[in-house]
Amino acid sequence: MLAVGQKDKALACIQQALLIESRNPAFLAQKVYCLLALHRNSEANNLTQDLATLCDHSAALQDTLGNLYSLNKKQQLAQEAFTKAVALEPNNPHFSFNLALAHQSMGDLAEAEQAFNRSITLRPDDYEAWLHRSRLRKQNPDKNHIPELESLVASGISSPKGDVAVRYALAKEYEDIGKHSESFGHLCTGARIRRSHIEYSIKSDKNAMDTIIQQFSADFLQRTTKGYHSDEPIFIVGLPRTGTTLVERIISSHSSVYAAGELDNFSNQLSQQVSTLKLQKPTDRSQFISATTQVDYNALGKAYVESTRPQTGHTHRFIDKLPLNFLYCGLILRALPQAKIIHLTRHPMDVCYAIFKTLFQKAYPYSYDLQELGQYYLSYRKLMTHWHKLMPERIFDVSYEQLIQDQEGISRKMLDYCDLIWEADCLDFHNNTAPSTTASLAQIRRPLYSTSVGLWRNHQKQLQPLQDMFENAGMSL
């Protein structure tokens, strides 16, 4: 990933090229990519509109346009551009794949399945398409892709990435039809291959959370400056697969709330503020964490809110649903004392199993080994306990299981915590047409269901080491 200075240099080079060919679509597209990387979304949006006028007769340009719209969180326009690309070149599997992704983000799951079918027919070795297709709906014994997927495995898949995708697809489809042993077998194989290709140290993450606990103490609260007064942000935090997307959909169904998605703006602005300190450049995570206790919190809060514009400026409140922001709860409430933080909880075994069976794009490297997953969970739990003790009643816990059992009651409590007047539309979150690109994109299109509660018990024997780890830590399961 390019640093900010490198992104600025890249943008300057593109601007020089545009002085020579001001209407070159490829140059314009590269400029948009640079603007988006620099979080200059308003400029990117304006330039994308100019680029759109040059793309009508080119499938490749329509596909590029669709990618730019998608990056700028304009999924409806992305869908339209990808549709045009497929119409111009119907036999290009890449264009069909991108159209399928756009359909699934918009909740058009039947259309997404058709597009993935077309993409796979045109290019059978696009293993990512097989996985996406498996996730679109619950498979059943009479209608699934297990024979074809098993045939792919039997024939040999040379690409580790492709092998992993197929294994996770098989794990999902076998679980759907109740063949739990087969499901867990493929899941473990896929996770093992995935983990073998990741450079990761659980010790680093554990040390970072311990350092956060040490640095952000009661003394820290007493000596830090006041932050920026804005009541706009609602942060939804926790581990992945705890219901964060579900809660986002419920609250954003309110007329005064906009769902901004999983933003990395807070951590980016925090890094910017650290860079302004006259300190020796941090060489490791511990030094960086220590430096974050010395930033100007008013400036941090203001920079964060301004960095979300213009995306978040058209409603009274907005949601930032980046689960990893649980690491920054202390900083968030220093920088934005009027912000709301909703923390999702879920049964430890259920959430760890749900994480383990999900193939993430880039994040959560701890999720592919049960021992590392368990250690990470315990460190996360320790940190959240610290935040609650340090800032009592500032973070609102929501139990996934309680939300499933009492949707209206818990939804009313969440809105009350956020100082929002009750609106019945929040109960019909599954009718919310806003796009979603999370692992829950299919589930959130359905009313609440309880079948995900207790799923770990189908694999209790295989998950026994994880259970033992939690019980040895004093947790009651």
C-alpha positions, -999 to +999 in steps of 0.1 A: +000+000+000+013+034-009+020+060+018+003+094+016+034+111+002+037+084-025+000+088-034+005+125-038+034+119-061+013+094-082-014+120-085+010+146-096+023+123-123-012+116-136-020+153-136+011+159-158-001+132-182-035+149-184-019+182-194-009+163-226-041+143-231-068+159-210-095+136-222-076+103-221-100+079-202-072+058-188-055+088-174-087+101-159-095+068-144-060+066-127-066+101-113-099+090-098-081+060-082-055+084-067-082+108-054-101+079-038-069+066-022-063+101-007-099+102+006-108+131-017-141+115-026-159+146-037-133+154-063-133+117-074-170+118-078-170+148-100-142+134-122-160+101-124-190+118-139-168+134-165-152+100-173-187+084-177-193+105-208-163+088-225-172+052-218-204+045-237-189+022-264-161+005-245-168-026-224-134-022-207-140+014-198-175+006-185-159-021-163-134+004-150-162+029-144-181+003-124-150-004-102-146+034-096-183+037-086-180+007-063-149+021-046-168+054-041-197+034-026-221+042-054-232+006-059-263+014-080-242+032-106-216+005-105-243-021-112-254+000-142-219+003-156-211-034-152-244-043-169-233-022-199-200-039-200-216-073-201-240-062-228-210-050-249-189-081-243-212-109-230-185-136-233-160-119-210-161-138-177-145-109-158-173-085-166-199-111-156-181-117-123-180-079-115-217-077-124-225-106-101-206-088-072-227-057-079-259-076-079-251-093-046-241-061-029-275-046-039-294-076-026-304-089-061-293-124-052-311-143-079-295-121-105-262-125-088-264-162-090-272-161-128-242-138-134-219-161-113-232-190-133-223-173-165-189-163-152-182-199-141-193-213-174-170-189-193-141-195-169-144-226-147-112-220-129-125-187-114-127-204-080-136-172-062-169-171-082-177-206-070-173-195-034-194-164-039-222-184-056-223-209-027-228-181-002-258-165-020-284-189-005-288-219+017-282-250-003-304-280+000-300-318-008-317-315-041-301-282-053-264-276-045-230-276-062-213-302-041-206-328-069-190-301-091-170-287-063-158-322-052-148-329-088-127-297-088-109-310-057-104-344-071-089-331-104-064-310-084-063-272-080-028-258-086-035-224-071-035-225-032-059-195-033-082-214-056-080-245-035-089-225-003-119-209-020-133-243-031-127-258+003-147-230+020-174-234-006-177-271+001-177-265+039-206-240+035-226-263+012-221-294+033-231-275+065-263-263+047-274-299+040-264-311+075-233-331+066-212-316+094-183-340+094-176-334+057-181-297+062-156-294+090-130-315+072-130-292+042-130-262+065-099-273+083-081-281+051-089-247+037-080-229+068-047-247+071-037-238+035-048-202+040-028-199+073+003-213+057+004-184+033+000-156+059+028-139+078+012-133+112+021-134+149-007-137+175+019-125+200+020-091+183-017-086+185-018-098+222+011-075+231-007-046+213-039-051+233-019-054+266-001-021+257-034-004+251-046-014+285-014-002+301-014+032+283-051+040+285-056+042+323-077+064+346-047+087+347-049+091+309-086+101+312-078+128+338-049+144+319-062+144+283-077+174+266-114+176+256-123+164+222-144+176+193-181+180+200-201+162+174-230+139+181-230+125+145-209+093+147-223+060+159-196+034+161-205-003+159-176-024+172-168-060+182-155-091+166-166-100+131-196-123+128-212-110+160-241-092+143-225-059+136-240-057+101-274-067+114-273-039+140-261-014+113-291-023+091-315-019+120-303+015+131-297+028+096-333+020+087-340+051+108-347+082+087-320+102+106-292+078+101-268+070+073-248+038+071-213+048+060-199+012+061-166-001+074-145+031+075-108+032+082-110+069+087-104+069+124-072+049+123-060+069+093-067+103+110-051+089+142-019+081+122-020+116+107-022+132+142+007+111+154+028+122+125+023+158+135+039+152+170+075+162+174+085+127+184+109+102+170+090+081+144+075+051+161+094+019+151+068-006+164+032-009+175+040-003+212+057+030+204+028+040+182+002+032+208+022+053+234+023+082+209-015+081+205-019+092+241-003+125+233-023+137+203-046+167+201-080+150+206-100+179+195-081+180+162-084+142+159-122+143+163-127+172+140-104+156+113-122+123+116-157+138+110-144+160+082-127+131+065-161+113+062-175+141+040-194+145+017-206+109+022-220+114+057-233+150+055-269+144+045-283+129+077-282+139+113-262+108+123-240+083+106-227+048+114-191+037+112-193-001+113-156-011+114-155-040+140-118-034+147-126+000+161-130-018+194-092-012+197-098+026+198-128+029+222-107+050+246-094+073+219-128+076+202-145+088+234-116+112+240-117+126+205-155+125+202-171+127+236-206+128+222-202+098+200-221+066+206-204+032+207-224+000+204-205-032+211-218-065+198-213-096+219-221-133+211-215-167+227-177-173+226-180-207+209-205-195+184-187-164+174-153-182+171-168-210+150-185-183+128-152-165+124-133-198+117-157-208+089-155-174+071-129-168+044-120-131+047-104-111+020-076-095+039-084-088+075-085-111+106-054-133+100-059-149+134-091-166+121-075-196+104-060-214+134-082-223+164-055-218+190-047-183+176-084-175+173-089-185+210-060-164+222-072-134+202-107-138+216-094-138+252-073-107+245-102-089+229-124-098+259-098-085+283-096-052+264-133-047+263-136-054+300-109-027+305-129-002+284-160-008+304-142-004+338-125+028+325-155+044+310-186+029+327-219+033+308-202+049+278-202+017+257-236+000+250-233-038+249-258-056+226-261-094+229-266-111+195-287-138+212-309-113+231-314-093+199-326-125+181-350-133+210-364-098+214-358-078+182-381-049+191-371-046+227-334-045+220-339-023+189-358+003+210-330+002+236-304+008+209-322+038+194-328+052+229-291+050+236-284+068+204-309+095+213-331+086+183-369+086+184-384+051+177-394+044+141-411+011+131-391+008+099-362-003+121-380-036+125-381-042+088-343-039+084-344-067+058-363-043+034-334-018+037-322-014+001-288+000+010-259-019-005-238-043+016-205-060+008-199-078+041-199-116+047-235-111+060-248-097+027-272-126+021-284-130+057-294-093+061-319-096+033-340-120+055-360-114+087-343-123+119-338-161+124-323-181+152-307-210+134-272-196+138-275-198+176-256-229+189-242-240+156-209-247+172-224-277+189-225-296+156-187-297+159-183-299+196-157-327+195-135-309+170-139-276+189-131-291+223-096-276+225-111-241+220-137-249+247-110-261+271-090-229+265-120-207+274-130-228+305-094-227+317-096-189+314-125-190+338-153-185+313-186-203+318-199-219+287 
